Amino acid sequence: MSIAGNGVVTHTILGCQRARKTRPVLLLGPLTRIHPLHFQHTLRIPTDPQLHTRHQHLQTTVQPCAQSTSTMSLPVGGRRDVPLEEARAALQTHFSTYQGAKYAEGWDHLWSKGDFLPWDRGNPSPALTDTLSNHTDVIGHAMIEEDGKTRRKRALVPGCGRGVDVLLLQSFGYDAIGLEYATNALKACEEYLKDHEKDYPLKDEKVGKGSARFVQGDFYADEWLEKVGLDKDTKFDLIYDYTFFCAMQPPMRSAWAKRMSQLLRPDPQANLVCLEFPTNKPAQAGGPPFASPPKAYLEHLSHPGEEVKYDAEGNVMMNPLAPSSPGGLERVGHWHPADTHQIGKDTEGNVQDWISVWRHR
């Protein structure tokens, strides 16, 4: 990263030089129920002047970057670049034999072979890098004051894959844990850590580097917490979800939301950060990855553990008048990141992914 004389910050993401001053950001205060058609066009401004969350308007200038054909690539390992539709069809065929309780076994089987991992980007999410670097006004920094003392925030990446985002969080100063159910994915994490930890330089000398640990376990159980020396009631200051929600079969999403609510610390400085993807995939196309538009996150996280209805085509059916449930999370930030993996862009290079930030009420 460098700063030019005109004050423009330039940095390289996925081999593209981008110049960025500011970017349109939509920050939301406590939400009631918003009709899905209002997501991109309506800003709800809290009526209580004492609320700390306020809307902001920033503008971005991005230099053009060469675009490539959309593929689900395998930068670290695997046989080749796989065209998007071919990869998704192959995943559906694979998981047709791993239904119900066997679903998690399907992921471990793919990791054990290692030659077809179409979700594995081999490098951290540019959207997470952007969030950690440029949206500290929403998510804060890696250090936190607690009981008169300063400590590092605890971060969790469930379904962490090869662990690239765990190492990124570590470089920003977080004590980060990557959780994987697939034993062979955990092996990939350890190998990647050994070979690539030096590829993640310290971001702030004053903050220092945090720690990075990987653990095998069931996201919905507590045993993995004890494996890393934490109490079973431990809560996290930051949880990052990317390609985890969209990997869940829709009937599993209610449990996903409940568990996120349980693991997130009930504090205004603790955040669940979701990279919403794929947002424009037709629901009837199935998955994984399953269609994950913003309204799906909103409905499930507002009603953790409760049944959310879907129509015959697989679209979330929202009830804008329904109150949030006990333990429900509120969305306090929602924006298109400055950049994201190529798979999250349209054919013209426009970012289709969203970043959403959630807290306990």
SVG drawing of the C-alpha trace seen along z (x, -y; Angstrom):
<svg xmlns="http://www.w3.org/2000/svg" viewBox="-47 -16 55 57">
<polyline fill="none" stroke="black" stroke-width="0.4" points="0.0,0.0 1.2,-3.5 -0.1,-7.0 0.3,-9.3 0.9,-13.0 -2.8,-13.7 -3.9,-11.7 -5.2,-8.8 -4.4,-5.4 -3.3,-2.8 -3.1,0.8 -2.9,4.0 -5.7,6.6 -5.5,9.7 -3.0,8.1 -5.0,5.0 -4.0,1.5 -6.9,-0.4 -7.1,-4.0 -9.7,-4.7 -10.7,-7.8 -14.1,-6.9 -17.1,-4.6 -20.8,-4.9 -21.7,-3.3 -25.1,-2.6 -25.0,-2.4 -28.1,-1.4 -29.2,-2.0 -31.6,0.4 -33.9,1.9 -37.5,2.8 -38.7,4.7 -37.7,3.4 -39.3,4.6 -36.7,6.3 -37.3,3.9 -36.1,1.1 -32.6,2.5 -30.8,0.6 -32.9,-2.6 -34.1,-3.3 -32.0,-4.6 -33.6,-4.2 -32.3,-7.1 -32.8,-6.4 -35.2,-8.8 -33.4,-8.7 -30.6,-11.3 -28.6,-9.5 -28.1,-6.4 -24.4,-6.1 -24.9,-4.7 -25.4,-7.2 -25.6,-7.1 -22.6,-8.2 -22.1,-9.0 -18.7,-8.3 -17.7,-8.3 -15.3,-6.0 -13.1,-6.4 -11.8,-3.1 -9.4,-2.7 -10.5,-0.2 -9.1,3.3 -8.9,5.9 -11.7,8.4 -11.5,12.1 -14.1,14.8 -15.9,15.8 -14.5,19.0 -14.2,20.8 -10.5,21.1 -8.0,23.2 -5.0,20.9 -3.3,23.1 -4.2,26.6 -6.5,28.6 -6.5,29.6 -7.5,26.5 -9.7,23.4 -13.3,24.6 -16.0,22.5 -18.6,21.3 -21.6,23.2 -19.6,26.4 -18.3,26.2 -21.7,25.6 -23.2,28.5 -20.3,30.7 -20.9,29.7 -24.6,30.5 -23.9,33.9 -21.4,34.6 -23.7,33.6 -26.7,35.5 -25.1,38.6 -24.5,36.7 -27.9,35.7 -29.2,35.1 -26.9,36.2 -24.2,37.2 -24.0,33.7 -20.8,32.7 -19.1,35.9 -19.4,34.6 -17.1,31.6 -14.5,33.8 -14.5,36.1 -13.7,33.2 -10.9,32.0 -9.4,35.5 -9.1,35.6 -8.0,32.0 -8.4,31.8 -11.8,30.1 -12.2,27.2 -14.0,24.6 -14.7,22.4 -11.0,22.2 -9.7,18.9 -6.2,19.5 -6.0,15.9 -8.0,13.8 -11.2,12.1 -10.6,8.5 -13.9,7.6 -12.7,8.6 -9.5,6.6 -11.5,3.6 -13.7,4.0 -10.8,4.3 -8.9,1.4 -11.6,-1.1 -14.7,-0.4 -13.3,-0.6 -15.9,-3.2 -18.4,-0.3 -16.4,2.7 -13.8,1.0 -10.2,2.2 -8.5,5.3 -7.9,4.0 -10.6,3.5 -10.9,1.9 -12.4,4.2 -12.5,3.8 -9.9,1.1 -7.5,3.3 -6.7,3.6 -7.0,7.0 -7.1,8.4 -10.5,9.2 -11.3,12.9 -12.3,13.6 -13.9,16.8 -14.1,17.9 -16.4,21.0 -16.0,23.1 -12.6,21.4 -11.5,23.7 -7.7,23.3 -7.6,20.6 -6.6,17.6 -9.0,15.2 -7.8,16.4 -4.3,15.4 -5.5,12.0 -7.3,11.4 -4.2,12.3 -2.2,9.8 -4.6,7.1 -4.1,7.9 -7.0,10.3 -6.6,13.6 -8.3,15.6 -9.6,19.2 -10.5,21.1 -13.1,23.8 -13.5,26.7 -15.6,29.9 -13.6,31.6 -10.5,33.2 -8.7,32.9 -9.5,29.2 -7.8,28.8 -4.7,30.5 -4.8,28.0 -5.0,25.1 -1.9,26.3 0.1,26.8 -0.9,23.3 0.0,21.8 3.5,23.4 4.1,22.3 2.4,18.9 2.3,17.2 5.1,14.8 2.8,13.7 0.6,11.9 2.7,9.0 1.9,7.0 -0.7,4.3 0.0,2.0 3.2,1.9 1.3,0.4 -1.3,3.1 1.0,6.0 0.1,9.4 -2.5,11.6 -2.6,15.4 -3.9,17.9 -5.2,21.3 -7.2,24.0 -9.5,26.5 -11.6,29.4 -15.1,29.5 -18.8,29.2 -19.9,25.6 -23.2,26.5 -21.5,28.1 -19.1,26.8 -16.3,29.4 -14.1,27.4 -14.0,24.5 -12.4,26.7 -9.9,28.1 -8.4,24.6 -8.5,24.0 -11.6,21.8 -14.5,22.2 -17.6,23.6 -19.4,20.3 -16.8,18.2 -18.2,15.5 -16.4,13.8 -15.9,10.2 -15.9,10.7 -17.2,13.6 -16.7,13.7 -18.9,15.7 -18.1,16.2 -19.1,19.3 -20.5,20.9 -24.1,19.6 -24.4,20.2 -23.0,23.8 -25.8,24.6 -28.9,26.3 -31.8,23.9 -33.3,26.1 -30.1,25.7 -30.1,21.9 -32.3,21.5 -29.8,23.4 -26.9,21.4 -28.5,18.1 -29.2,19.4 -25.6,20.6 -24.2,17.2 -26.4,15.5 -25.0,17.7 -21.4,17.3 -21.4,13.5 -20.6,11.5 -23.6,9.4 -21.7,6.1 -21.9,3.1 -18.3,3.6 -18.9,7.2 -19.8,7.8 -20.9,10.6 -19.5,9.7 -21.2,11.6 -19.9,11.4 -23.3,12.1 -22.7,14.3 -24.1,15.3 -26.7,12.6 -28.0,12.8 -28.2,16.6 -31.7,17.8 -33.0,19.7 -34.4,22.5 -30.9,23.2 -30.1,25.0 -26.7,25.4 -24.2,25.4 -23.6,22.5 -27.3,21.7 -28.7,18.4 -28.0,16.0 -29.6,12.5 -29.6,9.9 -33.2,10.7 -32.2,14.3 -29.6,13.1 -32.0,10.5 -34.9,12.9 -32.8,15.6 -30.6,13.4 -33.7,11.5 -35.3,14.8 -32.5,17.1 -33.6,20.7 -37.1,20.1 -38.5,21.5 -38.3,19.1 -40.6,19.9 -39.5,20.2 -41.7,20.3 -41.9,23.1 -39.0,21.7 -36.8,21.4 -37.1,17.7 -37.3,16.4 -40.8,15.2 -40.5,12.1 -43.0,10.6 -42.0,6.9 -44.4,6.5 -43.1,9.4 -41.1,8.3 -37.6,9.7 -37.2,12.7 -35.4,12.9 -31.7,13.2 -32.2,11.7 -29.4,9.6 -29.8,6.2 -28.0,5.1 -25.9,2.0 -24.1,1.8 -24.7,2.8 -22.6,1.9 -21.0,3.2 -17.3,3.7 -14.7,1.8 -13.5,5.1 -14.3,8.8 -13.3,12.0 -14.0,12.2 -16.8,14.7 -18.7,12.0 -18.8,9.6 -21.0,9.3 -19.7,9.5 -18.8,5.8 -16.8,6.1 -19.4,4.5 -19.3,5.9 -22.5,7.9 -21.5,9.1 -22.6,7.2 -21.0,6.8 -23.5,6.8 -22.6,6.2 -24.7,7.5 -24.9,7.0 -27.0,8.0 -29.7,5.5"/>
</svg>
